[in-house]
Amino acid sequence: MLKLFKNDGETFTDLNITHLMKGTWLKLVNPSSEELNAVSEATGAPLDFLKAALDEEERSRIELEEECILVLTNIPIMLNETNYDTLPLGIISTEDYLITVCLEDNPVLTEFNKENYRSFNTAKRTRFLFQILYKSATYYLKYLRQINKRTDQIERELRQSLKNQEIFQLMDLQKGLTYFTASLRSNGVVMDRLMRLRSNSQSQHLIKMYEEDEDLLEDVIIENNQAIQMVEMYTNILSSMTDAFASIISNNLNMVMKFLASMTIILAVPTMIASFWGMNVSVPFSNHPFGFLIILVTATCIAGVSSFVLWRKNMF
């Protein structure tokens, strides 16, 4: 899918590939080969730059050419309430256009829409690039807070649960945090290199940084570092919690088995007595008018004594 927008802070305009204007944002989402070729021909962006973000395992990096720069970063996505992942996002900046390429439509880019057109300007390519990176960092923080809340909810459920479902949910959250950790660290390297590009004569015509842009990039770096610290803390907490509750579930199961074993012993006593008196041989009280009652009381007393002994030994 290919969409083209131009926003100067006052008007938000939809365009098509045959009427490109300077300052246009070309948004590619899971593009076809025909769309990639058309964008490459219209903007001059190398085809390998456009295809870079279409590999789910692609690492964050920056690549420079004379006429354009590729900033490849990883953005967070939420699959469901316990499954989180990251997705490569390619941002190509040429002298006249800004191009974004991603495999899926994502909330980071959908934030830049007609309703919010006053908050960004596609013609200011460097600032718009930093705004996308900043929005990605804020979504990392948002999802981390959601993971923390979901973890607290699972913890409350685990205190009363003997099932493994909650443990599996914690494992899914832990896997998402692992993805976040790797992506945030590689994104941090990309942002540090962007900061150093200020003094690179080769990229100055592609990445023009004014004072406001430098402040925005510094904010992105701060947000990214904060996300790294949070994800490390939540990873440690989640890892410890998973191990602790796995032990608790195992201990609860042991308590249930101990209780069942105690009840089996208690019920075995009257069963054994009844078996003896049920044999086809001469037994005491066989002709006694109250023989059945005597045997019943005896079995009950023995079972009661057994229960008392087991109770004193904390068997149930």
C-alpha positions as CSV (number, residue, x, y, z in Angstrom):
1,M,0.0,0.0,0.0
2,L,1.3,3.4,-1.0
3,K,0.0,6.7,0.3
4,L,1.4,10.2,-0.3
5,F,0.9,13.2,1.9
6,K,2.1,16.7,2.0
7,N,1.7,18.9,5.1
8,D,3.1,22.3,5.6
9,G,1.6,22.9,9.0
10,E,-1.5,24.6,7.5
11,T,-2.9,22.2,5.0
12,F,-2.8,18.4,4.8
13,T,-3.0,17.2,1.2
14,D,-3.3,13.7,-0.3
15,L,-1.2,13.2,-3.5
16,N,-0.5,10.5,-6.0
17,I,2.8,9.2,-7.4
18,T,2.3,11.1,-10.7
19,H,2.0,14.5,-9.0
20,L,4.9,14.5,-6.6
21,M,5.7,17.8,-4.9
22,K,8.7,18.8,-2.9
23,G,8.3,18.0,0.8
24,T,6.0,15.0,0.2
25,W,5.8,12.1,2.6
26,L,5.6,8.7,0.9
27,K,4.2,6.1,3.2
28,L,4.7,2.5,2.1
29,V,3.0,-0.3,4.1
30,N,3.8,-3.9,3.0
31,P,4.4,-2.6,-0.5
32,S,4.3,-4.6,-3.7
33,S,7.3,-4.8,-6.1
34,E,5.5,-2.5,-8.5
35,E,5.1,0.2,-5.8
36,L,8.7,-0.1,-4.7
37,N,9.9,0.3,-8.3
38,A,7.6,3.3,-8.9
39,V,8.8,5.1,-5.7
40,S,12.4,4.4,-6.5
41,E,12.0,5.8,-10.0
42,A,10.0,8.8,-8.8
43,T,12.2,9.8,-5.9
44,G,15.6,8.4,-6.8
45,A,15.8,6.4,-3.6
46,P,17.8,3.1,-4.1
47,L,15.7,0.0,-4.2
48,D,17.8,-1.7,-1.6
49,F,17.1,1.1,0.8
50,L,13.3,0.7,0.2
51,K,13.5,-3.1,0.7
52,A,15.6,-3.0,3.9
53,A,12.7,-2.7,6.3
54,L,10.8,-5.6,4.6
55,D,13.1,-8.1,6.5
56,E,11.6,-8.8,9.9
57,E,15.0,-9.6,11.3
58,E,16.8,-6.5,10.0
59,R,18.9,-4.7,12.6
60,S,18.7,-0.9,13.2
61,R,21.3,1.0,11.3
62,I,22.1,4.1,9.2
63,E,23.3,4.0,5.6
64,L,24.5,7.0,3.6
65,E,24.6,7.7,-0.1
66,E,25.2,11.0,-1.9
67,E,21.5,11.7,-2.5
68,C,19.7,10.0,0.4
69,I,20.1,8.6,3.9
70,L,18.5,5.5,5.3
71,V,17.6,5.3,9.0
72,L,16.4,1.9,9.9
73,T,14.9,1.6,13.4
74,N,12.7,-0.9,15.3
75,I,9.3,0.2,16.5
76,P,7.2,-1.6,19.1
77,I,3.9,-3.4,18.3
78,M,1.3,-5.0,20.5
79,L,-0.2,-8.3,19.2
80,N,-2.5,-8.8,22.2
81,E,-2.5,-8.0,25.9
82,T,0.4,-10.4,26.7
83,N,2.3,-10.5,23.3
84,Y,4.6,-7.7,22.2
85,D,7.1,-7.6,19.4
86,T,9.1,-5.1,17.3
87,L,9.0,-4.3,13.7
88,P,11.6,-2.7,11.4
89,L,10.8,0.8,10.1
90,G,12.8,2.3,7.3
91,I,12.9,6.0,6.9
92,I,14.6,7.3,3.8
93,S,15.3,11.0,3.5
94,T,16.2,12.5,0.1
95,E,16.7,16.1,-0.8
96,D,13.1,16.6,-1.6
97,Y,11.1,13.7,0.0
98,L,10.8,11.6,3.1
99,I,9.8,7.9,2.6
100,T,8.7,5.4,5.3
101,V,8.6,1.7,4.7
102,C,7.1,-0.9,7.1
103,L,5.6,-4.4,6.8
104,E,2.5,-3.4,8.8
105,D,0.5,-0.4,9.5
106,N,1.4,0.7,13.0
107,P,0.3,3.3,15.6
108,V,3.6,5.1,15.4
109,L,2.9,6.3,11.9
110,T,-0.9,6.5,12.2
111,E,-0.3,9.3,14.8
112,F,0.7,11.5,11.9
113,N,-2.6,12.1,10.2
114,K,-5.0,14.7,9.0
115,E,-6.4,15.3,12.5
116,N,-2.9,16.1,13.9
117,Y,-1.5,17.9,10.9
118,R,-0.6,21.0,12.9
119,S,1.9,19.0,15.0
120,F,4.2,18.1,12.1
121,N,5.5,19.4,8.8
122,T,6.5,16.9,6.1
123,A,8.6,19.5,4.3
124,K,10.9,19.8,7.4
125,R,12.3,16.4,6.7
126,T,14.9,16.2,9.6
127,R,12.4,17.4,12.2
128,F,9.7,15.0,10.9
129,L,12.3,12.2,11.1
130,F,13.0,13.0,14.7
131,Q,9.3,13.2,15.5
132,I,8.8,9.7,14.2
133,L,11.7,8.4,16.3
134,Y,10.3,10.3,19.3
135,K,6.8,8.8,18.8
136,S,8.4,5.4,18.6
137,A,10.2,5.9,21.9
138,T,7.0,7.1,23.6
139,Y,5.2,3.9,22.4
140,Y,7.9,1.8,24.0
141,L,7.3,3.6,27.3
142,K,3.5,3.2,26.8
143,Y,3.7,-0.5,26.2
144,L,6.1,-1.0,29.1
145,R,3.6,0.6,31.4
146,Q,0.9,-1.7,30.0
147,I,3.2,-4.7,30.6
148,N,3.7,-3.6,34.2
149,K,0.0,-3.4,34.8
150,R,-0.7,-6.7,33.2
151,T,2.1,-8.3,35.3
152,D,0.4,-7.0,38.5
153,Q,-2.9,-8.4,37.3
154,I,-1.4,-11.8,36.6
155,E,0.3,-11.8,40.0
156,R,-3.0,-11.4,41.7
157,E,-4.5,-14.3,39.7
158,L,-1.5,-16.5,40.4
159,R,-2.0,-16.1,44.2
160,Q,-5.1,-18.2,43.9
161,S,-4.3,-20.3,40.9
162,L,-3.0,-23.9,40.5
163,K,-2.9,-23.7,36.7
164,N,0.0,-22.9,34.3
165,Q,-1.9,-20.4,32.1
166,E,-0.7,-17.4,34.1
167,I,2.9,-18.7,34.0
168,F,2.6,-18.9,30.2
169,Q,1.4,-15.3,30.0
170,L,4.3,-14.2,32.1
171,M,6.6,-16.0,29.7
172,D,5.0,-14.2,26.8
173,L,5.6,-10.9,28.5
174,Q,9.2,-11.8,29.2
175,K,9.7,-12.7,25.6
176,G,8.3,-9.3,24.5
177,L,10.7,-7.5,27.0
178,T,13.6,-9.4,25.4
179,Y,12.6,-8.1,22.0
180,F,12.3,-4.6,23.4
181,T,15.7,-4.7,25.1
182,A,17.5,-5.7,21.9
183,S,15.6,-3.1,19.8
184,L,16.1,-0.2,22.2
185,R,19.8,-0.8,22.4
186,S,20.2,-0.9,18.7
187,N,18.0,2.2,18.3
188,G,20.2,4.0,20.8
189,V,23.2,3.4,18.6
190,V,21.4,4.8,15.6
191,M,20.4,7.9,17.6
192,D,23.9,8.5,18.8
193,R,25.1,8.3,15.2
194,L,22.5,10.7,14.1
195,M,23.8,13.2,16.7
196,R,27.3,12.8,15.3
197,L,26.1,13.4,11.7
198,R,26.0,17.1,12.4
199,S,29.6,17.4,11.6
200,N,29.5,15.1,8.6
201,S,29.8,17.2,5.4
202,Q,28.4,14.3,3.3
203,S,25.1,14.3,5.2
204,Q,24.6,17.9,6.0
205,H,22.5,18.5,3.0
206,L,20.3,15.5,3.9
207,I,20.2,16.0,7.7
208,K,19.9,19.7,8.4
209,M,19.8,20.2,12.1
210,Y,18.7,23.5,13.6
211,E,18.7,24.2,17.4
212,E,15.1,22.9,17.8
213,D,16.0,19.7,15.9
214,E,19.0,19.0,18.1
215,D,16.8,19.5,21.2
216,L,14.2,17.1,19.8
217,L,16.9,14.5,19.0
218,E,18.2,14.9,22.6
219,D,14.7,14.3,23.9
220,V,14.5,11.1,21.7
221,I,17.8,9.9,23.2
222,I,16.5,10.6,26.7
223,E,13.2,8.8,26.1
224,N,15.1,5.8,24.6
225,N,17.5,5.6,27.6
226,Q,14.5,5.8,30.0
227,A,12.8,2.9,28.1
228,I,16.1,0.9,28.3
229,Q,16.2,1.4,32.1
230,M,12.5,0.5,32.5
231,V,12.7,-2.6,30.3
232,E,15.8,-3.9,32.2
233,M,14.0,-3.3,35.6
234,Y,10.8,-5.0,34.4
235,T,12.8,-7.9,32.9
236,N,14.5,-8.6,36.3
237,I,11.2,-8.3,38.1
238,L,9.4,-10.6,35.7
239,S,12.1,-13.2,35.7
240,S,12.1,-13.3,39.5
241,M,8.3,-13.4,39.6
242,T,8.1,-16.3,37.1
243,D,10.6,-18.4,39.1
244,A,8.8,-17.6,42.4
245,F,5.3,-18.4,41.2
246,A,6.5,-21.6,39.5
247,S,7.7,-22.7,42.9
248,I,4.5,-21.6,44.5
249,I,2.4,-23.5,42.1
250,S,4.5,-26.6,42.7
251,N,4.2,-26.1,46.4
252,N,0.4,-25.7,46.2
253,L,0.3,-28.9,44.2
254,N,2.3,-30.7,46.9
255,M,-0.1,-29.5,49.5
256,V,-3.0,-30.9,47.6
257,M,-1.3,-34.2,47.1
258,K,-0.5,-34.3,50.9
259,F,-4.1,-33.6,51.7
260,L,-5.3,-36.4,49.3
261,A,-2.8,-38.8,50.8
262,S,-4.0,-38.1,54.3
263,M,-7.7,-38.6,53.3
264,T,-6.7,-41.9,51.7
265,I,-5.2,-43.1,54.9
266,I,-8.2,-42.0,57.0
267,L,-10.7,-43.7,54.6
268,A,-8.5,-46.8,54.4
269,V,-9.0,-47.6,58.2
270,P,-12.8,-48.2,58.1
271,T,-12.5,-49.9,54.7
272,M,-10.0,-52.4,56.1
273,I,-12.1,-53.1,59.2
274,A,-15.2,-53.6,57.0
275,S,-13.2,-56.0,54.8
276,F,-12.2,-58.2,57.7
277,W,-15.8,-58.4,59.0
278,G,-17.1,-59.0,55.6
279,M,-15.3,-62.4,55.2
280,N,-17.2,-65.7,55.1
281,V,-15.5,-66.9,58.3
282,S,-16.3,-66.7,62.0
283,V,-15.5,-63.2,63.3
284,P,-16.2,-61.5,66.7
285,F,-19.7,-60.0,67.2
286,S,-21.1,-62.0,64.3
287,N,-24.0,-63.1,66.5
288,H,-24.1,-60.1,68.7
289,P,-27.4,-58.0,68.3
290,F,-25.3,-54.8,68.3
291,G,-22.3,-56.2,66.4
292,F,-22.7,-53.8,63.4
293,L,-23.0,-50.8,65.7
294,I,-19.9,-51.8,67.7
295,I,-17.8,-52.3,64.5
296,L,-19.1,-49.0,63.1
297,V,-18.2,-47.1,66.3
298,T,-14.8,-48.8,66.5
299,A,-14.0,-47.9,62.8
300,T,-15.1,-44.3,63.4
301,C,-13.0,-43.9,66.5
302,I,-9.9,-45.3,64.8
303,A,-10.5,-43.0,61.8
304,G,-10.9,-40.1,64.2
305,V,-7.7,-40.9,66.0
306,S,-5.9,-41.2,62.7
307,S,-7.3,-37.8,61.6
308,F,-6.2,-36.2,64.9
309,V,-2.6,-37.6,64.5
310,L,-2.4,-36.4,60.9
311,W,-3.7,-33.0,61.8
312,R,-1.1,-32.6,64.5
313,K,1.5,-33.4,62.0
314,N,0.1,-30.7,59.6
315,M,-0.8,-33.2,57.0
316,F,-4.0,-31.2,56.1
